[in-house]
């Protein structure tokens, strides 16, 4: 049987040691291209030769998608060398997913064929005047006398806009409302009649053209309409759920590179005879940066599996993973840069590598959905979870806190076997209760099916179904409902294993989530506290995102009692304690460095993963990195 995520390890081996100055796929080459503003032609060609651009396309359409978790790690090992390789090779994902989510089988085959031929399909949604308010878009699709349409207006900052071969364009077809927009697929013939404006320079991912497309009555055939007229925005927003997830590969990759660079520097440089990594400040910053990266990594892996297992309820998770991953990795990169001291401002060496990583990371925050748009989407869903968490809080308060019996050596093995069978059959397994047997069903709950498969990292997944993605705000998120029901069991199991600090933090997370949802429900009925009048709901959404990541981490630990994550031994919870402590601190508005006493396990995991040449991720992915340099001179 092929080892999980073997494709990522093989790709990294193919690309060679990124620390070698003569490696065209290495860090120095990426920084040099960035300085010149060059497109990564040779790198993109190498990835094309191994079908990398097909990694998100379903096999039924000629693609190479095994699972989005596999794709996420595959993209990370390429993008850690140069994040610009993502828009250079995978930019068609937004357009293609829109077609797969809402178009006809014929349209799906057309775009899939284009991708296999090496063509780029741009996605044109945003406009300069309306910005993130997509409902204010003015680009029009008017009915023509010949039965087709005429496209008039301008789309702003279209990725690969100056060089794309085709495009999906979302344009206005009615006066107002979400159903006032229609999506159309423009092929090479139609796009040849479109005026392409000069590419605008951007701060990160330099060398990638972000250009405006201007339409002046451009003819569009009736057959180009994707889905139903008026359904263009809905189709695009459904597709963006997958795009938001995959974009996290770029910010995780840049954080991995920045932190690995800073770690090498901090272990080789000395201040007053002490390695920077061993100083109180250096050790704390490395530990905090590692913890932030681990939290973002684990949530991204979970979300990647979620999209396959329950696409109809994936909407909330897709928004949360985008917000959490961009926020936490940005902090990881900032901490990494600060560890370089004065060398962090130099345009060569480690300073250049981290500077590029930081600017590329920043681009990801707004490249598909703005931070405001993400938080608004989350805020709208918060009130629906208030009843469930209030009920679980009351039930938990009525139960004494008792330590659960330790699970036997084979407890986790049975679940893993069930996961594989569930994935192959398309059914969904459930987490076992601490004492064995099935979980009791709580009246009024949506059964948290699929939790086993959700956290079975590396196990097979059912095929991705973009057409099943949904925009409804029903309170059916697997992570939230699963955590509400199982938080007590997780805490008891942690306490039974002597992990009392983690057990307390798990209960703190559930209490904080209950309070967040209750406050959001109160604010929903008060106009002075609504989204249009106050930032309160946005603040609650930010808090929910962090606590959601904490809930996912706790459930991931519970699902892997006999397989340690981040290099820890079986049932090791050091990484979990660190992650929960940082996320709770951030959710409470505190500096995560105040959780310093909980962070040493993350620092140890960071060091051991780097020493073993492994990606900074929950599951082992071997890298081709050469040895770190010998100690530098004393400063």
Phi and psi in degrees as a GROMACS rama.xvg file:
@    title "Ramachandran Plot"
@    xaxis  label "Phi"
@    yaxis  label "Psi"
@TYPE xy
-68.9571  134.535  UNK-2
-63.9765  145.847  UNK-3
-57.2463  138.225  UNK-4
61.454  26.0141  UNK-5
-63.7006  -31.8926  UNK-6
-61.5244  -38.0345  UNK-7
-65.157  -43.3995  UNK-8
-64.7294  -40.2232  UNK-9
-65.9009  -39.9901  UNK-10
-64.6203  -42.0253  UNK-11
-64.3392  -37.6064  UNK-12
-64.4735  -40.4138  UNK-13
-61.2877  -37.3118  UNK-14
-81.4737  -12.925  UNK-15
80.4466  176.148  UNK-16
-63.8772  115.133  UNK-17
-71.7245  -12.5167  UNK-18
-83.9135  -11.8677  UNK-19
-73.6719  127.192  UNK-20
-61.6106  -26.1454  UNK-21
-91.8805  4.41845  UNK-22
-85.0618  115.027  UNK-23
-65.0539  -16.1234  UNK-24
-104.423  19.6355  UNK-25
-99.5651  -179.971  UNK-26
-65.5858  -45.1421  UNK-27
-65.2109  -38.8753  UNK-28
-64.8394  -38.7157  UNK-29
-64.7379  -42.3887  UNK-30
-64.987  -37.1743  UNK-31
-67.8244  -42.4364  UNK-32
-61.4388  -41.7571  UNK-33
-60.9465  -43.4424  UNK-34
-61.6293  -38.483  UNK-35
-83.6237  -15.7567  UNK-36
74.2801  31.9359  UNK-37
-89.3676  144.899  UNK-38
-72.3725  140.213  UNK-39
-79.6919  66.3985  UNK-40
-58.859  -51.8838  UNK-41
-65.1475  -40.1162  UNK-42
-63.9  -47.0786  UNK-43
-61.2974  -40.3942  UNK-44
-63.8734  -38.9483  UNK-45
-65.0071  -41.3778  UNK-46
-69.1845  -36.9237  UNK-47
-59.1204  -37.0588  UNK-48
-67.3282  -18.4418  UNK-49
-114.162  21.672  UNK-50
62.4977  25.4306  UNK-51
-55.1105  -41.7018  UNK-52
-65.7191  -8.63817  UNK-53
-97.283  7.52582  UNK-54
-70.1583  -14.2102  UNK-55
-106.666  -3.74081  UNK-56
-92.1254  128.742  UNK-57
-58.8271  145.343  UNK-58
-57.8382  -30.3524  UNK-59
-62.6724  -18.7627  UNK-60
-110.778  18.0251  UNK-61
88.8406  8.90726  UNK-62
-87.526  -175.521  UNK-63
-121.813  20.8966  UNK-64
-69.4496  121.256  UNK-65
-100.048  -34.8432  UNK-66
178.019  145.234  UNK-67
-66.4712  -23.7125  UNK-68
-67.9061  -39.2376  UNK-69
-65.1276  -43.314  UNK-70
-62.1522  -41.761  UNK-71
-56.7002  -46.2147  UNK-72
-74.4395  -34.6065  UNK-73
-60.3422  -44.6774  UNK-74
-68.0797  -36.7754  UNK-75
-61.548  -41.0438  UNK-76
-70.3369  -25.2619  UNK-77
-81.0422  -46.7539  UNK-78
-72.2653  -18.6581  UNK-79
-66.0604  -22.7446  UNK-80
-84.2865  -32.5172  UNK-81
-169.913  106.275  UNK-82
-63.6029  -19.2286  UNK-83
-64.6832  -13.7705  UNK-84
-69.4438  -20.3576  UNK-85
-68.0206  -57.6548  UNK-86
-66.3478  -21.8712  UNK-87
-71.0927  -28.4419  UNK-88
-123.292  -25.5253  UNK-89
-116.558  10.3154  UNK-90
-62.3208  -25.4445  UNK-91
-65.6255  -10.7188  UNK-92
-55.747  -43.8891  UNK-93
-60.5635  -48.0489  UNK-94
-67.0489  -45.0637  UNK-95
-63.921  -43.72  UNK-96
-64.4283  -33.0594  UNK-97
-63.8863  -41.879  UNK-98
-67.0074  -42.9061  UNK-99
-66.558  -32.0936  UNK-100
-78.5172  -30.2907  UNK-101
-133.703  -11.2407  UNK-102
-89.07  -175.603  UNK-103
-86.5847  162.042  UNK-104
-57.7397  -35.211  UNK-105
-65.6038  -42.5155  UNK-106
-65.6914  -38.4606  UNK-107
-61.2695  -43.0775  UNK-108
-65.4498  -38.1946  UNK-109
-61.6516  -50.5403  UNK-110
-68.3882  -35.2715  UNK-111
-63.9949  -40.5978  UNK-112
-62.7644  -41.115  UNK-113
-61.2907  -44.3625  UNK-114
-63.008  -42.0355  UNK-115
-65.6655  -27.9449  UNK-116
-80.8311  -4.00728  UNK-117
89.9035  13.3946  UNK-118
-85.8559  156.738  UNK-119
-109.01  131.067  UNK-120
-111.716  110.598  UNK-121
-78.0549  163.789  UNK-122
-125.274  116.991  UNK-123
-114.651  103.799  UNK-124
-124.828  -48.1438  UNK-125
-74.6641  152.947  UNK-126
-132.756  146.821  UNK-127
-62.2218  -41.7952  UNK-128
-71.6292  -34.1453  UNK-129
-93.5201  -21.8159  UNK-130
58.9909  -127.928  UNK-131
-77.9435  -7.87443  UNK-132
-84.6343  82.3764  UNK-133
-65.8211  -22.7545  UNK-134
-70.6565  -12.8835  UNK-135
-96.2523  7.63263  UNK-136
-59.1811  140.665  UNK-137
-110.183  -12.9762  UNK-138
-60.3247  127.977  UNK-139
-112.321  146.67  UNK-140
-118.929  102.965  UNK-141
-102.651  147.096  UNK-142
-67.8433  136.521  UNK-143
-104.668  161.37  UNK-144
-65.7196  -25.9403  UNK-145
-83.1442  4.64392  UNK-146
96.4138  -10.9355  UNK-147
-95.2158  -145.191  UNK-148
-139.08  166.641  UNK-149
-126.551  130.602  UNK-150
-103.188  125.906  UNK-151
-134.929  131.579  UNK-152
136.659  -163.747  UNK-153
-142.718  131.729  UNK-154
-105.809  142.193  UNK-155
-108.526  140.832  UNK-156
47.4841  53.8625  UNK-157
-80.6506  120.202  UNK-158
-60.0056  129.865  UNK-159
59.4098  23.7784  UNK-160
-58.745  -33.5565  UNK-161
-79.5092  -17.453  UNK-162
-126.131  -3.28609  UNK-163
-63.8229  151.918  UNK-164
-92.6354  -22.5293  UNK-165
-152.264  175.421  UNK-166
-159.07  148.241  UNK-167
-102.896  125.424  UNK-168
-121.057  130.759  UNK-169
-103.422  119.169  UNK-170
-133.667  159.947  UNK-171
-76.6278  133.428  UNK-172
-125.539  -0.332096  UNK-173
-146.948  173.411  UNK-174
-70.9426  -42.1517  UNK-175
-156.593  165.46  UNK-176
93.6033  164.455  UNK-177
-61.2538  -26.6829  UNK-178
-89.6005  17.8731  UNK-179
-94.8938  10.4582  UNK-180
-128.574  145.163  UNK-181
-128.957  140.502  UNK-182
-100.242  139.127  UNK-183
-130.527  150.324  UNK-184
-105.346  113.225  UNK-185
-97.813  120.55  UNK-186
-84.3222  -178.476  UNK-187
-54.3276  -36.7312  UNK-188
-65.7668  -47.7002  UNK-189
-66.4316  -40.065  UNK-190
-69.8343  -21.1063  UNK-191
-68.1687  -16.6802  UNK-192
-96.3889  5.95478  UNK-193
-99.6587  138.461  UNK-194
-84.3634  124.611  UNK-195
-102.457  122.08  UNK-196
-81.2076  158.244  UNK-197
-57.7877  142.685  UNK-198
-62.5542  141.869  UNK-199
-93.0236  135.806  UNK-200
-66.4055  141.055  UNK-201
-125.119  163.053  UNK-202
-76.4678  -32.2625  UNK-203
-125.129  170.263  UNK-204
49.6285  44.7916  UNK-205
-63.0305  148.779  UNK-206
98.5124  -15.4379  UNK-207
-94.6505  129.341  UNK-208
-82.8279  124.259  UNK-209
-112.632  102.332  UNK-210
-126.194  155.264  UNK-211
-85.2435  146.864  UNK-212
-112.608  125.882  UNK-213
-110.867  126.621  UNK-214
-110.533  128.555  UNK-215
-124.745  72.6902  UNK-216
70.0718  33.053  UNK-217
-61.3658  124.802  UNK-218
-66.2865  134.998  UNK-219
-132.537  122.073  UNK-220
-71.6326  156.506  UNK-221
-57.6621  -35.4905  UNK-222
-67.7781  -10.6071  UNK-223
-81.4737  -13.9668  UNK-224
-65.0759  129.369  UNK-225
-95.245  114.456  UNK-226
73.4562  -151.371  UNK-227
-86.494  145.164  UNK-228
-55.9705  134.727  UNK-229
90.109  -9.70203  UNK-230
-102.234  12.0407  UNK-231
-65.067  -42.5125  UNK-232
-69.1578  -40.7707  UNK-233
-62.2563  -44.0692  UNK-234
-62.2208  -42.2177  UNK-235
-66.0342  -40.7556  UNK-236
-68.5701  -34.7509  UNK-237
-64.1685  -44.5622  UNK-238
-64.3417  -33.5818  UNK-239
-64.575  -17.9872  UNK-240
-60.5634  -42.9117  UNK-241
-73.4806  -39.0692  UNK-242
-62.9923  -42.8589  UNK-243
-58.1553  -42.7364  UNK-244
-61.1371  -51.3861  UNK-245
-65.7174  -27.9021  UNK-246
-65.3219  -23.3634  UNK-247
-65.4646  -21.1649  UNK-248
-58.8456  -36.1236  UNK-249
-68.9594  -45.2879  UNK-250
-71.7151  -34.1537  UNK-251
-65.203  -39.3147  UNK-252
-65.2906  -44.5799  UNK-253
-65.9939  -36.103  UNK-254
-68.3185  -39.0748  UNK-255
-59.9594  -46.7387  UNK-256
-64.4389  -45.876  UNK-257
-62.6951  -45.2154  UNK-258
-69.7177  -38.6685  UNK-259
-66.3432  -38.8983  UNK-260
-64.8254  -45.1143  UNK-261
-65.5873  -37.5793  UNK-262
-64.5111  -44.3196  UNK-263
-61.5985  -43.1188  UNK-264
-63.9152  -46.6933  UNK-265
-67.3648  -24.9562  UNK-266
-88.0692  -14.8254  UNK-267
-102.819  -21.1118  UNK-268
-95.533  146.928  UNK-269
-123.849  142.554  UNK-270
-123.408  119.266  UNK-271
54.4239  37.1609  UNK-272
84.3879  -1.92954  UNK-273
-112.825  133.13  UNK-274
-60.0007  140.885  UNK-275
-55.3289  -37.9009  UNK-276
-65.4318  -22.0698  UNK-277
-98.5518  -4.9186  UNK-278
-71.1684  158.496  UNK-279
-59.6252  -44.1348  UNK-280
-67.1162  -48.3415  UNK-281
-61.4498  -43.6618  UNK-282
-62.8182  -41.788  UNK-283
-67.4311  -41.4556  UNK-284
-67.4349  -39.7277  UNK-285
-63.9134  -41.6714  UNK-286
-65.6569  -42.9883  UNK-287
-65.6202  -42.6936  UNK-288
-62.9735  -42.1846  UNK-289
-63.6244  -42.8909  UNK-290
-61.8449  -43.9436  UNK-291
-61.6317  -41.7583  UNK-292
-67.2015  -41.6665  UNK-293
-61.5809  -41.9363  UNK-294
-62.3106  -43.6193  UNK-295
-68.4302  -40.1957  UNK-296
-60.9644  -48.5823  UNK-297
-65.675  -39.6601  UNK-298
-66.3078  -37.625  UNK-299
-65.6465  -42.4173  UNK-300
-62.4023  -40.6254  UNK-301
-64.006  -45.7758  UNK-302
-63.2426  -35.9558  UNK-303
-62.5423  -38.6857  UNK-304
-75.0984  -36.1077  UNK-305
-56.726  -42.7287  UNK-306
-58.5051  -31.2996  UNK-307
-79.8079  -42.9252  UNK-308
-78.2096  -33.5715  UNK-309
-149.63  67.6803  UNK-310
-59.8691  -28.8042  UNK-311
-68.7095  -19.9615  UNK-312
-115.172  16.0923  UNK-313
-81.7175  -13.6614  UNK-314
-54.6195  -49.2672  UNK-315
-64.6962  -45.1722  UNK-316
-59.5322  -39.8955  UNK-317
-64.0127  -36.1613  UNK-318
-72.1825  -42.0209  UNK-319
-66.4806  -42.1692  UNK-320
-64.9931  -34.6684  UNK-321
-64.6637  -45.1765  UNK-322
-67.4676  -45.6485  UNK-323
-65.9326  -46.4969  UNK-324
-64.1298  -42.4704  UNK-325
-69.2543  -41.1217  UNK-326
-67.9921  -49.1191  UNK-327
-69.7959  -40.6813  UNK-328
-69.6272  -31.0348  UNK-329
-61.2351  -40.2716  UNK-330
-67.7236  -39.7151  UNK-331
-58.4186  -45.0632  UNK-332
-66.3371  -41.6025  UNK-333
-61.946  -44.3105  UNK-334
-62.0541  -41.1793  UNK-335
-61.5403  -43.6088  UNK-336
-65.0491  -38.2523  UNK-337
-64.4396  -27.2429  UNK-338
-70.3509  -17.6387  UNK-339
-78.5663  -13.399  UNK-340
62.4796  -136.821  UNK-341
-63.8028  -26.0856  UNK-342
-70.1803  -11.6457  UNK-343
-70.9544  -13.8547  UNK-344
-101.516  -2.75203  UNK-345
-76.8863  142.879  UNK-346
-88.7023  26.4818  UNK-347
-150.794  166.684  UNK-348
67.033  -151.275  UNK-349
-60.8883  -30.5188  UNK-350
-61.5025  -41.688  UNK-351
-67.4317  -39.147  UNK-352
-64.6983  -46.4116  UNK-353
-73.3275  -34.4299  UNK-354
-59.6949  -45.1759  UNK-355
-63.888  -44.1731  UNK-356
-58.6714  -39.999  UNK-357
-68.0452  -43.4292  UNK-358
-69.5233  -38.2704  UNK-359
-65.6844  -39.0915  UNK-360
-61.4263  -41.3142  UNK-361
-63.0813  -35.9523  UNK-362
-59.4509  -38.4399  UNK-363
-62.7771  -29.9964  UNK-364
-57.3928  -33.7062  UNK-365
-120.931  6.73761  UNK-366
-70.8892  -27.3813  UNK-367
-120.423  -43.4196  UNK-368
-137.283  133.204  UNK-369
-69.1214  156.474  UNK-370
-55.8627  -39.2445  UNK-371
-64.0167  -43.4172  UNK-372
-62.4204  -38.8684  UNK-373
-64.8269  -47.6545  UNK-374
-66.5009  -35.4758  UNK-375
-63.3353  -41.5186  UNK-376
-63.2248  -39.2715  UNK-377
-69.4187  -43.6208  UNK-378
-57.6324  -37.7819  UNK-379
-64.528  -21.6357  UNK-380
-96.4231  -12.9208  UNK-381
-59.4982  -47.5267  UNK-382
-57.9553  -29.8323  UNK-383
-64.7983  -20.6802  UNK-384
-94.031  -3.11649  UNK-385
-60.2723  -47.5471  UNK-386
-60.4266  -43.3883  UNK-387
-62.0368  -47.9079  UNK-388
-71.6182  -32.1589  UNK-389
-64.898  -41.9598  UNK-390
-63.6137  -43.871  UNK-391
-68.2524  -34.6003  UNK-392
-64.3267  -41.9326  UNK-393
-64.1909  -42.6502  UNK-394
-64.5463  -40.6431  UNK-395
-66.2947  -37.8717  UNK-396
-65.2362  -27.8305  UNK-397
-83.7375  -10.6577  UNK-398
-100.724  136.488  UNK-399
-70.8163  149.038  UNK-400
-82.8902  105.901  UNK-401
-117.438  144.162  UNK-402
-75.199  130.917  UNK-403
-76.2075  156.318  UNK-404
-65.5362  144.465  UNK-405
-65.3472  139.485  UNK-406
-73.6354  149.415  UNK-407
-71.817  168.812  UNK-408
-58.0384  -29.1402  UNK-409
-97.108  8.25172  UNK-410
-58.9148  -43.1225  UNK-411
-76.7501  -27.7635  UNK-412
-64.603  -40.884  UNK-413
-62.437  -38.9862  UNK-414
-66.9175  -39.9468  UNK-415
-63.0754  -40.8836  UNK-416
-62.2179  -39.6384  UNK-417
-65.1564  -35.1862  UNK-418
-62.9489  -47.3257  UNK-419
-61.4228  -43.147  UNK-420
-65.2687  -39.8936  UNK-421
-64.3931  -41.3613  UNK-422
-64.5717  -39.9382  UNK-423
-70.6446  -35.5269  UNK-424
-87.2187  -14.1656  UNK-425
87.234  1.54299  UNK-426
-88.0746  173.168  UNK-427
-120.076  129.339  UNK-428
-87.6582  172.259  UNK-429
-131.624  152.866  UNK-430
-63.764  140.57  UNK-431
-73.2702  150.201  UNK-432
-74.184  156.349  UNK-433
-55.6295  -35.278  UNK-434
-91.2438  6.8041  UNK-435
95.6031  163.052  UNK-436
83.9641  -177.374  UNK-437
-80.6472  166.47  UNK-438
-80.982  138.991  UNK-439
-69.0003  140.388  UNK-440
-87.4502  126.901  UNK-441
-88.287  122.932  UNK-442
-53.5097  136.016  UNK-443
91.0037  -11.1553  UNK-444
-84.9066  147.47  UNK-445
-81.4077  123.64  UNK-446
-57.2922  126.604  UNK-447
-77.3467  63.4818  UNK-448
-69.8069  153.286  UNK-449
87.1606  2.60222  UNK-450
-65.6768  -38.0565  UNK-451
-56.9074  -53.6147  UNK-452
-65.4002  -31.309  UNK-453
-60.4703  -37.7888  UNK-454
-106.891  12.2  UNK-455
-86.1328  66.7966  UNK-456
-56.4665  130.063  UNK-457
92.4208  -12.1108  UNK-458
-81.5931  156.962  UNK-459
-59.798  153.162  UNK-460
-126.48  152.098  UNK-461
-66.6781  163.187  UNK-462
-62.2189  154.243  UNK-463
-78.8938  134.844  UNK-464
-122.279  86.3751  UNK-465
-58.2141  -29.0518  UNK-466
-66.4296  -17.9495  UNK-467
-90.0794  -6.1685  UNK-468
-61.4536  142.449  UNK-469
-134.046  152.564  UNK-470
-106.481  2.35486  UNK-471
-69.4288  157.2  UNK-472
-106.245  33.7578  UNK-473
-67.289  142.219  UNK-474
-77.5868  77.3636  UNK-475
-130.746  20.8529  UNK-476
-66.2878  129.972  UNK-477
-63.0074  -41.2056  UNK-478
-67.8665  -48.5797  UNK-479
-65.3085  -47.3692  UNK-480
-68.177  -37.4147  UNK-481
-65.0306  -41.3297  UNK-482
-68.5858  -39.9372  UNK-483
-57.146  -39.7375  UNK-484
-81.6014  -31.6164  UNK-485
-109.136  0.0440199  UNK-486
-57.3024  -42.1433  UNK-487
-61.5166  -43.9666  UNK-488
-63.6733  -40.555  UNK-489
-63.1137  -45.7156  UNK-490
-63.3033  -41.2435  UNK-491
-63.791  -41.648  UNK-492
-65.6352  -41.948  UNK-493
-60.7476  -45.2892  UNK-494
-63.3495  -38.0728  UNK-495
-64.1742  -25.5973  UNK-496
-95.3428  9.32401  UNK-497
83.6534  10.5018  UNK-498
-97.5239  63.3136  UNK-499
-65.2066  -37.2345  UNK-500
-62.8579  -45.0477  UNK-501
-63.4547  -38.3605  UNK-502
-61.5782  -43.3721  UNK-503
-62.5922  -42.3719  UNK-504
-65.1482  -37.1615  UNK-505
-59.9966  -44.394  UNK-506
-66.7864  -36.0692  UNK-507
-61.7573  -39.574  UNK-508
-63.9572  -44.7622  UNK-509
-64.2595  -41.8733  UNK-510
-62.0295  -41.9495  UNK-511
-66.9048  -38.0225  UNK-512
-64.5251  -43.5375  UNK-513
-59.6209  -42.7511  UNK-514
-66.0017  -40.1855  UNK-515
-61.9736  -46.8583  UNK-516
-68.7683  -38.1061  UNK-517
-64.9683  -42.1604  UNK-518
-65.159  -38.9789  UNK-519
-65.068  -38.3466  UNK-520
-65.1941  -38.8324  UNK-521
-66.1981  -42.4478  UNK-522
-67.4634  -31.0407  UNK-523
-61.1057  -33.2585  UNK-524
-90.557  2.50381  UNK-525
-115.989  111.392  UNK-526
-60.5364  -30.6445  UNK-527
-72.2068  -10.974  UNK-528
-115.036  8.31428  UNK-529
-74.2212  172.849  UNK-530
-59.1292  -33.6945  UNK-531
-80.4368  -13.6277  UNK-532
-116.123  -19.0677  UNK-533
-149.814  148.69  UNK-534
-83.0072  3.72571  UNK-535
-57.3544  -45.7696  UNK-536
-65.7905  -32.8949  UNK-537
-66.7093  -38.603  UNK-538
-64.2186  -40.1882  UNK-539
-66.239  -36.6393  UNK-540
-63.9348  -42.6015  UNK-541
-59.7902  -42.9359  UNK-542
-64.2001  -42.7528  UNK-543
-60.7758  -41.7549  UNK-544
-57.3495  -44.9035  UNK-545
-67.6368  -42.6163  UNK-546
-69.2956  -33.3712  UNK-547
-60.9026  -44.6717  UNK-548
-61.3202  -37.4492  UNK-549
-66.103  -41.8155  UNK-550
-62.0077  -42.7509  UNK-551
-62.7842  -39.9738  UNK-552
-63.4604  -43.0767  UNK-553
-63.7587  -43.3027  UNK-554
-67.209  -35.498  UNK-555
-64.1805  -42.284  UNK-556
-61.1844  -45.1345  UNK-557
-63.8914  -30.6474  UNK-558
-80.8979  -8.72264  UNK-559
-127.93  58.047  UNK-560
-64.7643  -25.4296  UNK-561
-117.696  14.8944  UNK-562
-133.61  110.144  UNK-563
-71.4892  144.959  UNK-564
-103.653  155.199  UNK-565
56.4419  37.6714  UNK-566
80.4982  -0.220465  UNK-567
-77.9125  163.082  UNK-568
-72.3605  175.943  UNK-569
-52.063  131.114  UNK-570
64.2042  11.1317  UNK-571
-60.9192  131.22  UNK-572
-119.555  13.9524  UNK-573
-62.0018  -46.5229  UNK-574
-61.5357  -37.1611  UNK-575
-66.4254  -43.7868  UNK-576
-58.2738  -44.2832  UNK-577
-62.8026  -47.1881  UNK-578
-62.9649  -45.8751  UNK-579
-63.7731  -41.6488  UNK-580
-62.5628  -42.9717  UNK-581
-68.1997  -44.6268  UNK-582
-67.5323  -38.2456  UNK-583
-65.2756  -42.0528  UNK-584
-60.3086  -46.7923  UNK-585
-63.6842  -40.1021  UNK-586
-64.4329  -28.9802  UNK-587
-89.2058  1.9907  UNK-588
80.8778  17.3416  UNK-589
-99.041  156.962  UNK-590
-69.2424  127.307  UNK-591
-61.6137  -17.4023  UNK-592
-67.1458  -15.6732  UNK-593
-70.8201  -13.3857  UNK-594
-96.6064  22.3606  UNK-595
-54.1751  -35.2562  UNK-596
-66.9118  -17.892  UNK-597
-95.3184  -3.17171  UNK-598
-96.0342  -16.1859  UNK-599
-51.94  -37.1371  UNK-600
-59.7739  -33.3562  UNK-601
-68.3585  -38.0224  UNK-602
-64.6214  -41.6065  UNK-603
-64.3765  -41.3674  UNK-604
-62.9441  -42.1929  UNK-605
-58.3018  -49.3661  UNK-606
-63.3381  -43.375  UNK-607
-69.1385  -37.8091  UNK-608
-64.41  -41.7263  UNK-609
-67.3161  -41.8686  UNK-610
-62.9114  -33.6789  UNK-611
-85.7623  2.36243  UNK-612
57.0928  55.1653  UNK-613
-119.715  147.798  UNK-614
-61.8014  148.655  UNK-615
-78.7644  76.3564  UNK-616
-144.575  166.462  UNK-617
-64.9247  -33.9922  UNK-618
-110.82  139.61  UNK-619
-60.1609  124.184  UNK-620
-130.501  109.664  UNK-621
-73.242  140.708  UNK-622
-113.738  165.046  UNK-623
-99.753  13.7987  UNK-624
-60.3407  137.021  UNK-625
-78.0929  176.515  UNK-626
-65.1619  152.984  UNK-627
-69.9296  155.083  UNK-628
-68.0607  161.887  UNK-629
-66.9627  166.957  UNK-630
-58.8392  138.231  UNK-631
-83.238  178.158  UNK-632
-70.1166  157.999  UNK-633
-71.6557  141.248  UNK-634
